[in-house]
Amino acid sequence: MYKTDKNKTYKKVKIMEKEKVPTVFQKFTIFMERNNRAVEFISYGITGIGLLFALYKIRPFAKFKKPSDVPNHFLQSTELQGRVTHIDPSYGVLLLIDHKPLIPFPQLGREKYLPIKLAGINTTNHGISWLQTIIRGEKITFLPLTKKKDYLNCIVTFSGKDQKCINIAEELVKLGFGSLCTDQDYLLNNKSTLIYYKSLVKAEKFAQFKRNGYWHSIKKPTFLWKIKIFFSEKLKSLLPIFITKQLNI
């Protein structure tokens, strides 16, 4: 009887001791209450690290002057802006861009321009003249797709006089001032670039049918072609503009 009472008392003491031992959460709460200053420093540190990481990701002050300056995580994901300063006929025609960072910052030293190429196309001499006349000096938006040593392959757009967004490569191909090049593999690896590639194919078919630019000398007009063009023009004059654009007439 005495041993039983003694065991019960011992168990009660053990339970009371366990209840007195603080849990992990309680320990953390006590630490927070006693070390407010340290907790503030930790919070500020975490916030600072997060801010530095965000700045690294978006590079708001960075002015890109050569292909290697552009981070790999920007490829096929981040649109950039700038102004076309020169048209360089090397490497299948390059646009030399005065890149504008998200947050302008004073730049020291000699001005350098970022060379970019219209992705997926070769540009004719007439295309170079068109670029010199229409695009030079204009503000553009460009999406870098791949990096080469001397240039970036990009999807390039700009706003025309009617504020309509114009894809420069597609427009060149449609006018017959450009044609699809053989190096297309990098355009087929994701949905957005595949859509771009299909738009170029559609534009080239339109240029071939109309015998625009380059195709005028490659494909000689035939009697059947003249009949098709005649009915195409008649249909175009009868239909609303938005329908003819959808039908690519």
Stockholm file with secondary structure:
# STOCKHOLM 1.0

chainA/1-249         MYKTDKNKTYKKVKIMEKEKVPTVFQKFTIFMERNNRAVEFISYGITGIGLLFALYKIRPFAKFKKPSDVPNHFLQSTELQGRVTHIDPSYGVLLLIDHKPLIPFPQLGREKYLPIKLAGINTTNHGISWLQTIIRGEKITFLPLTKKKDYLNCIVTFSGKDQKCINIAEELVKLGFGSLCTDQDYLLNNKSTLIYYKSLVKAEKFAQFKRNGYWHSIKKPTFLWKIKIFFSEKLKSLLPIFITKQLNI
#=GR chainA/1-249 SS CHHHHHHHHHHHHHHHHHHHSCCHHHHHHHHHHHCHHHHHHHHHHHHHHHHHHHHHHHCTTCCCCSGGGSCGGGTTTCCEEEEEEEEECGGGCEEEEEEECSSCCCCCSSCCCEEEEETTEEECHHHHHHIIIIITTCEEEEEEEEECSSCEEEEEEEECTTCCEEEHHHHHHHHTSEEECSCCGGGSSSHHHHHHHHHHHHHHHHHHHHTCTHHHHHSCCCHHHHHHHHHHHHHHHHSCHHHHHHHTC
#=GC SS_cons         CHHHHHHHHHHHHHHHHHHHSCCHHHHHHHHHHHCHHHHHHHHHHHHHHHHHHHHHHHCTTCCCCSGGGSCGGGTTTCCEEEEEEEEECGGGCEEEEEEECSSCCCCCSSCCCEEEEETTEEECHHHHHHIIIIITTCEEEEEEEEECSSCEEEEEEEECTTCCEEEHHHHHHHHTSEEECSCCGGGSSSHHHHHHHHHHHHHHHHHHHHTCTHHHHHSCCCHHHHHHHHHHHHHHHHSCHHHHHHHTC
//
